[in-house]
Amino acid sequence: MELNRFSGSDNYVLDDELAKIVNISMALEMPLLLKGEPGTGKTMLAHAIASSLQMDLIVLNVKSSMKLIEALYQYDTLTRLNDSRFGDSERNVSNINEYIKMGKIGQAFTADSRCVLLIDEIDKAETEFQDDMLDVLDQMQFDIMETDEVVKAKNRPVVIITSNAKKDLSDPFLGRCNFHHIAFPEPKMMRKIINSHFPDIDGKLADNAISTFYDLRSLDDVEKKPATRELINWLRALQVDPDFRRGEKLKKEIPYLGVLFKKSGDYQKSANIDMRRRFFR
């Protein structure tokens, strides 16, 4: 069987190690667990894989109170009860399947072609949810209790699981996944990422913005450091401002700090720094 290979996309710069683990996970049909601080591109990787390989993307956003059955399917008992009472529905109330709706995992299993299933922020879920979910993904099937039917995957999806490492994952869970930690990009890699998003960006603006960005990330006691998405949004703001689009003025002034910092304390720290001492070169 010839396997599709992922080598990045127009808006996703891929390093060699990440490319290898993505492609071997697809070849072995194993879930790929991605860890890393927010903003390192974990979620966007799934979007890039789906776009590059022309697969549908199905996203399960994990919530702390979520039960596994919600990700598999939902049985709408209330609507069925109302339909049976009032008799004004076009659905056949005696057919339970009319009231079964697939959840995100169910949708991935019943898709007519292979898709990408993104399970986002798995560390929000309870350990029982995590382990039971991996059982389903191992077996590629689950039961619908109300109809005693078994839903089997038509095609094994490409499974990408993300974690912000807020909670430890169980050993059984970790043992059934391939793993990659996405480190925060170094400046050289960040320049490649910026060039992929802004191919026509002024060189001085890119260089000075990236340098300033890393200096701001190095500030002491910052609760939420700006991430790649904040840098991209900041560059968008700088490019539409005629005072900053060429980048020189960034050596003396840092505008739009509210694009980079989203916590009041972090904003104040960044606003009070000695610009000339830290940034004037």
ROLUMSE-975268 format. One record per residue: residue in one letter; x, y, z of N, C-alpha, C in turn. Coordinates in steps of 0.001 Angstrom, whole numbers, padded with zeros to 6 digits, always signed. Layout:
REM residues N
AXYZXYZXYZ...
END
This chain:
REM residues 281
M+000841-001194+000000+000000+000000+000000+000878+001246+000000E+000608+002166-000941+001374+003403-001023+000833+004399-000011L+001711+004944+000821+001291+005832+001893+001564+007281+001526N+000584+008130+001859+000810+009551+001708+001827+010018+002733R+002671+010931+002339+003668+011468+003251+003434+012958+003427F+003603+013402+004661+003405+014806+004986+004765+015480+005091S+004922+016581+004399+006202+017292+004416+006033+018772+004736G+004928+019119+005405+004663+020511+005724+003694+021111+004729S+003380+022380+004944+002453+023081+004058+002917+024520+003916D+002176+025286+003132+002556+026683+002906+002646+027465+004215N+001794+027120+005180+001753+027873+006436+002235+027070+007640Y+002834+025912+007394+003335+025121+008525+004739+024629+008191V+005730+025194+008903+007128+024808+008696+007431+023620+009593L+007936+022558+008997+008118+021287+009692+009601+020988+009823D+010061+020660+011056+011449+020210+011174+011518+018711+010885D+012716+018217+010638+012894+016837+010170+012378+015810+011172E+012635+016045+012458+012238+015069+013479+010721+014958+013571L+010028+016102+013525+008566+016080+013585+007995+015427+012334A+008579+015713+011177+008111+015088+009934+008205+013569+010025K+009309+013055+010581+009500+011602+010673+008452+010976+011581I+008183+011575+012751+007241+010961+013686+005815+011053+013169V+005484+012116+012434+004157+012219+011813+003974+011096+010799N+004943+010928+009937+004798+009950+008858+004859+008514+009351I+005686+008235+010363+005729+006872+010876+004461+006552+011649S+003869+007551+012308+002601+007331+013014+001491+007015+012028M+001479+007700+010887+000471+007395+009865+000694+006012+009286A+001963+005658+009071+002263+004345+008498+001903+003210+009444L+002180+003399+010740+001883+002371+011744+000444+002434+012234E-000282+003490+011806-001669+003714+012216-001785+003813+013734M-000853+004559+014328-000855+004794+015767-001172+006263+016053P-001863+006553+017167-002085+007942+017541-000760+008646+017820L-000686+009910+017454+000494+010726+017736+000134+011736+018805L+000817+011643+019955+000596+012565+021064+001608+013693+020975L+001115+014918+020924+001967+016099+020847+001869+016890+022139K+003012+017182+022737+003060+018042+023914+003873+019282+023597G+003654+020319+024389+004368+021569+024197+003541+022708+024740E+004199+023826+025010+003472+024955+025555+002477+025485+024525P+001406+026173+024996+000434+026728+024051+001124+027626+023021G+000656+027514+021778+001194+028364+020731+002364+027790+019968T+002694+026506+020196+003817+025903+019480+003373+025172+018217G+002095+025231+017893+001629+024666+016623+001105+023259+016700K+000747+022776+017888+000253+021405+018022-001069+021234+017260T-002007+022118+017543-003319+022032+016895-003215+022296+015403M-002415+023285+015028-002289+023642+013619-001656+022528+012798L-000879+021647+013444-000288+020532+012713-001376+019645+012117A-002406+019349+012897-003502+018522+012390-004187+019194+011210H-004404+020497+011310-005003+021242+010195-004115+021157+008960A-002803+021282+009164-001869+021255+008041-001833+019875+007386I-001849+018801+008197-001856+017446+007649-003101+017238+006790A-004255+017619+007336-005512+017434+006604-005507+018208+005294S-005043+019454+005338-005017+020282+004137-004030+019736+003106S-002833+019376+003573-001787+018910+002662-002155+017591+001986L-002753+016669+002750-003077+015346+002224-004516+015247+001732Q-005210+016396+001713-006582+016481+001210-007510+015490+001913M-007420+015520+003249-008308+014725+004084-009242+015655+004845D-010410+015154+005186-011297+015908+006069-010704+015932+007467L-010954+017021+008185-010495+017161+009567-011693+017156+010501I-011652+016285+011488-012693+016229+012519-012031+016548+013852V-012580+017534+014569-011947+018037+015788-012806+017727+017002L-012217+017002+017953-012848+016767+019257-012159+017662+020266N-012842+018715+020702-012322+019612+021734-012698+019040+023091V-011714+018529+023815-011965+017833+025073-012298+018843+026172K-013336+018532+026944-013738+019334+028102-013511+018523+029380S-013348+019240+030479-013029+018555+031730-014142+017619+032191S-015386+017944+031872-016519+017130+032330-016996+016136+031282M-016283+016028+030174-016748+015208+029051-016706+013724+029387K-017762+013015+028975-017817+011562+029064-017499+010977+027692L-016890+009801+027683-016468+009219+026422-017640+009025+025472I-018792+008639+025995-019928+008361+025123-020312+009586+024298E-020068+010794+024829-020374+012011+024078-019507+012120+022831A-018282+011606+022918-017387+011642+021764-017722+010542+020756L-018450+009511+021213-018792+008396+020327-020125+008643+019633Y-021167+008853+020422-022491+009102+019844-023392+009706+020920Q-024506+010281+020482-025529+010780+021395-026880+010221+020987Y-027632+009797+021989-028992+009317+021768-029941+010386+022285D-030725+010957+021385-031595+012091+021722-032931+011572+022246T-032929+011204+023513-034145+010639+024115-035253+011681+024231L-034899+012923+024516-035915+013961+024719-036697+014226+023439T-035976+014339+022321-036670+014582+021055-037558+013399+020686R-037079+012190+020939-037890+011009+020633-039151+010978+021482L-039006+011353+022753-040172+011396+023637-041185+012422+023143N-040702+013608+022770-041613+014647+022269-042283+014219+020974D-041509+013580+020090-042100+013125+018827-043181+012077+019060S-042957+011195+020039-043952+010154+020318-045202+010740+020961R-045042+011840+021703-046184+012469+022377-047029+013288+021412F-046354+014016+020524-047087+014974+019691-047301+014476+018262G-046535+013469+017841-046788+012826+016566-046679+013705+015339D-045911+014805+015416-045818+015718+014271-044433+015679+013608S-043674+014620+013864-042337+014509+013299-042354+013592+012079E-041466+013878+011136-041336+013014+009964-040527+011759+010276R-039883+011738+011437-039083+010574+011793-039963+009452+012348N-039494+008232+012177-040182+007050+012682-039757+006838+014134V-040625+007148+015077-040246+007094+016496-039949+005677+016965S-040410+004683+016250-040119+003299+016647-038705+002871+016239N-038056+003694+015421-036698+003396+014964-035701+004244+015750I-035043+003624+016711-034116+004359+017575-032994+005006+016768N-032593+004362+015680-031497+004907+014878-031786+006309+014359E-033055+006635+014240-033434+007987+013802-032989+009042+014808Y-032709+008624+016020-032378+009564+017095-030952+009384+017606I-030175+008637+016866-028762+008461+017182-027945+009413+016313K-027097+010197+016954-026221+011121+016228-024777+010810+016603M-023930+010696+015610-022538+010365+015873-021804+011548+016507G-020974+011233+017521-020051+012223+018062-018837+012327+017158K-017813+013049+017604-016666+013302+016734-015899+012022+016388I-015684+011151+017379-015014+009883+017081-015898+009022+016187G-017190+008996+016469-018128+008265+015620-018117+008771+014187Q-018032+010081+014014-017972+010665+012670-016712+010223+011934A-015591+010181+012656-014338+009746+012036-014418+008276+011613F-015078+007447+012429-015200+006023+012125-016134+005781+010933T-017166+006573+010803-018165+006332+009763-017883+007129+008491A-016809+007911+008468-016459+008675+007266-016136+007721+006115D-016514+008123+004912-016327+007268+003750-014871+007175+003307S-014056+008142+003693-012637+008109+003348-011810+008419+004597R-010527+008097+004533-009656+008323+005683-009593+009810+006007C-009698+010139+007283-009700+011531+007707-008665+011735+008812V-008501+012978+009213-007650+013314+010355-008563+013596+011543L-008335+012901+012639-009088+013115+013875-008178+013807+014876L-008495+015056+015188-007739+015821+016179-008456+015759+017517I-007782+015210+018516-008313+015178+019888-007518+016212+020663D-008120+017366+020871-007402+018551+021331-007490+018714+022845E-006326+018859+023477-006193+019100+024918-006724+017932+025740I-006176+016753+025487-006590+015542+026181-006315+015636+027675D-005352+016465+028088-005016+016560+029501-006119+017207+030324K-007144+017757+029686-008292+018280+030427-009191+017162+030944A-009117+015996+030325-010044+014907+030634-009561+014085+031820E-010489+013382+032427-010153+012462+033505-009413+011250+032942T-008629+010582+033810-007836+009428+033384-008713+008333+032784E-009892+008116+033349-010794+007075+032845-011194+007372+031399F-011482+008633+031104-011824+009028+029737-010656+008728+028797Q-009451+009112+029225-008265+008930+028383-008053+007456+028034D-008062+006614+029051-007762+005200+028828-008863+004506+028027D-010124+004821+028332-011234+004211+027593-011219+004661+026132M-010851+005899+025897-010772+006400+024524-009719+005642+023729L-008564+005387+024356-007508+004633+023669-007950+003207+023377D-008779+002614+024260-009333+001288+023972-010146+001320+022679V-010980+002341+022555-011814+002477+021350-010947+002671+020121L-009911+003512+020233-009040+003775+019091-008187+002553+018737D-007845+001744+019727-007126+000489+019457-008013-000483+018663Q-009232-000648+019144-010140-001629+018552-010816-001105+017288M-010828+000225+017131-011482+000874+015998-012954+000462+015889Q-013594+000371+017055-015021+000076+017077-015587+000413+018449F-016902+000612+018488-017594+000823+019759-019036+000359+019616D-019677+000134+020767-021060-000361+020795-022034+000789+021001I-023162+000711+020317-024302+001578+020615-025239+000765+021493M-025297+001119+022755-026006+000290+023730-027495+000200+023427E-028085+001294+022968-029534+001338+022771-030009+000419+021647T-029136+000164+020681-029529-000676+019542-028738-001977+019466D-027787-002144+020378-026922-003332+020396-026180-003504+019061E-025795-002369+018479-025041-002395+017229-023582-002062+017506V-022717-002547+016630-021289-002254+016705-020924-001338+015542V-020342-000188+015878-019861+000728+014848-018384+000461+014644K-018027-000006+013451-016633-000282+013124-016121+000777+012162A-014873+001157+012326-014296+002194+011477-014203+001701+010033K-014727+002507+009111-014588+002184+007689-013133+002350+007257N-012501+003382+007776-011089+003659+007491-010443+004131+008789R-009249+003676+009061-008572+004062+010296-008106+005512+010166P-008606+006417+010994-008226+007821+010845-006793+008085+011294V-006237+009170+010799-004970+009695+011318-005313+010421+012615V-004810+009934+013744-005195+010470+015058-004068+011333+015614I-004370+012609+015824-003447+013546+016445-004044+013964+017786I-003285+013772+018867-003746+014107+020214-002812+015171+020775T-003393+016247+021307-002553+017307+021862-002725+017395+023379S-001654+017839+024025-001662+018034+025471-000817+019253+025806N-001340+020107+026685-000573+021250+027186+000182+020905+028461A+000191+019617+028818+000941+019102+029970+000465+019700+031288K-000819+020050+031363-001363+020561+032620-001647+019431+033606K-001778+018233+033094-002066+017076+033932-001304+015884+033358D-000740+015054+034253-000017+013873+033786-000974+012892+033131L-000528+012274+032052-001296+011236+031394-000854+009877+031926S-001760+008910+031921-001467+007611+032518-000439+006854+031691D+000277+005936+032345+001264+005121+031642+000636+004276+030534P-000535+003638+030776-001165+002895+029672-001479+003783+028470F-001907+005013+028737-002202+005939+027649-000932+006241+026862L+000130+006601+027582+001379+006957+026919+001943+005773+026130G+001749+004558+026661+002303+003377+026004+001649+003040+024679R+000476+003614+024414-000246+003275+023184-000171+004377+022138C+000667+005372+022394+000830+006481+021456+002289+006635+021060N+002518+007164+019875+003809+007763+019577+003811+009159+020184F+005009+009681+020458+005088+010930+021211+006090+011878+020574H+005746+013164+020600+006710+014192+020187+006450+015455+021007H+007545+016018+021527+007445+017294+022223+007847+018396+021253I+006928+019332+021026+007231+020449+020140+007807+021579+020986A+009104+021754+020886+009765+022817+021636+009436+024166+021005F+009560+025227+021814+009306+026546+021245+010392+026839+020220P+010014+027369+019046+011006+027547+017969+012153+028466+018368E+013348+028112+017931+014490+029010+018035+014318+030137+017015P+015033+031280+017203+014842+032419+016292+014999+032078+014820K+015950+031206+014474+016162+030860+013067+014937+030146+012497M+014386+029203+013259+013177+028518+012815+011992+029477+012802M+011942+030381+013783+010847+031344+013825+010844+032223+012575R+012055+032590+012086+012121+033398+010871+011522+032626+009693K+011765+031314+009614+011167+030510+008553+009644+030497+008673I+009155+030387+009919+007709+030383+010146+007112+031720+009709I+007779+032815+010093+007285+034142+009729+007307+034323+008215N+008366+033860+007571+008440+033983+006112+007332+033203+005418S+006924+032067+006019+005853+031282+005401+004514+031996+005506H+004327+032774+006568+003077+033529+006739+003122+034877+006022F+004318+035465+005938+004472+036793+005344+005616+036753+004329P+005395+036167+003155+006492+036017+002192+007080+037336+001699D+006326+038425+001795+006805+039716+001292+007155+040690+002421I+007362+040197+003618+007601+041074+004756+008932+041812+004615D+008975+043045+005084+010217+043817+005102+011226+043121+006015G+012458+042956+005535+013467+042225+006295+013781+042846+007634K+013875+044177+007685+014170+044843+008957+013029+044662+009941L+011808+044728+009449+010668+044522+010336+010701+043110+010919A+010928+042117+010080+010964+040739+010568+012077+040544+011583D+013285+041011+011269+014423+040817+012164+014216+041525+013499N+013807+042781+013459+013649+043552+014698+012449+043067+015517A+011386+042653+014841+010214+042150+015562+010541+040834+016256I+011238+039938+015570+011591+038645+016176+012552+038855+017341S+013538+039733+017162+014481+040017+018247+013756+040589+019465T+012863+041539+019228+012101+042141+020321+011202+041111+020985F+010576+040265+020181+009676+039224+020680+010396+038294+021656Y+011598+037849+021300+012334+036937+022190+012833+037660+023444D+013164+038924+023313+013533+039685+024507+012350+039811+025458L+011165+040033+024909+009969+040135+025745+009637+038792+026394R+009844+037697+025676+009609+036379+026261+010570+036082+027404S+011731+036748+027410+012741+036485+028435+012527+037312+029702L+011513+038173+029712+011254+038974+030905+010978+038067+032102D+011458+038449+033264+011260+037657+034476+009803+037682+034925D+009354+036554+035485+008055+036455+036153+006879+036756+035234V+007014+036461+033962+005874+036597+033051+005003+035355+033188E+003719+035558+033461+002819+034428+033690+002491+033702+032394K+002191+034448+031346+001842+033852+030057+002697+034491+028964K+003750+033795+028593+004641+034323+027575+003943+034363+026223P+004211+035393+025429+003612+035429+024083+004106+034253+023253A+003210+033689+022471+003517+032516+021655+003567+032900+020183T+003782+031908+019334+003938+032169+017905+002725+032882+017333R+001532+032474+017756+000333+033118+017204+000270+034591+017574E+000770+034947+018800+000812+036359+019170+001806+037126+018301L+002947+036516+018007+003920+037174+017137+003330+037407+015750I+002635+036420+015215+002026+036573+013887+000984+037694+013895N+000143+037724+014918-000860+038786+015007-000208+040151+015206W+000890+040178+015972+001606+041431+016203+002192+041960+014891L+002768+041069+014096+003322+041478+012807+002231+041992+011868R+001052+041388+011938-000058+041903+011127-000367+043349+011516A-000371+043591+012837-000655+044952+013309+000444+045916+012884L+001697+045508+012989+002809+046381+012628+002813+046703+011134Q+002407+045738+010323+002442+045941+008882+001408+046949+008389V+000328+047116+009134-000687+048083+008696-000453+049466+009293D+000547+049587+010177+000874+050879+010779+002052+051493+010022P+001859+052622+009336+002958+053200+008540+004171+053573+009367D+004006+053800+010674+005145+054151+011526+006050+052959+011804F+005541+051741+011644+006307+050564+012060+006528+049534+010955R+005899+049686+009823+005956+048618+008827+007356+048381+008259R+008265+049361+008411+009639+049153+007952+010555+048634+009068G+010087+048645+010298+010804+047971+011369+011821+048781+012143E+012295+049924+011595+013341+050685+012291+012866+051219+013633K+011636+051719+013675+011153+052360+014896+010994+051377+016053L+010970+050083+015745+010850+049077+016796+012046+049092+017739K+013169+049685+017304+014341+049755+018175+014130+050740+019319K+013162+051639+019165+012953+052675+020165+011608+052557+020877E+010681+051849+020286+009329+051806+020850+008679+050469+020527I+007915+049942+021484+007187+048690+021251+005686+048986+021307P+005023+049017+020159+003586+049303+020162+002755+048028+020320Y+001486+048218+020594+000497+047132+020583+000879+045981+021512L+001316+046317+022720+001692+045272+023669+000500+044382+024025G-000705+044926+023881-001891+044134+024179-002123+042993+023198V-001435+043016+022054-001502+041893+021124-000611+040748+021606L+000479+041109+022305+001448+040120+022759+001127+039574+024149F+000674+040440+025044+000442+040041+026433-001043+040155+026772K-001600+039098+027358-003034+039034+027640-003360+039031+029130K-002320+039112+029973-002514+039197+031421-002104+040591+031885S-002881+041166+032810-002622+042546+033246-001215+042710+033802G-000782+041779+034658+000547+041885+035246+001651+041796+034206D+001483+040877+033231+002475+040748+032166+002528+042019+031325Y+001360+042575+031054+001298+043806+030253+002055+044936+030956Q+001847+045053+032254+002511+046124+033004+004023+045926+033021K+004477+044694+033208+005921+044426+033195+006536+044835+031864S+005863+044480+030784+006406+044790+029460+006351+046278+029172A+005354+046969+029697+005207+048397+029428+006209+049231+030218N+006753+048679+031295+007627+049456+032182+009114+049187+031970I+009455+048371+030987+010873+048062+030804+011619+049255+030218D+012918+049272+030438+013790+050322+029901+014099+049969+028445M+013418+050650+027531+013541+050328+026113+014975+050476+025607R+015613+051577+025913+016934+051814+025349+017942+050792+025881R+017819+050449+027173+018783+049510+027744+018616+048114+027134R+017364+047697+026872+017129+046324+026419+017124+046185+024909F+016651+047222+024175+016371+046993+022762+017134+047904+021803F+017663+049020+022286+018320+049911+021338+019718+049379+021012R+019950+049117+019749+021220+048519+019324+021841+049397+018237
END
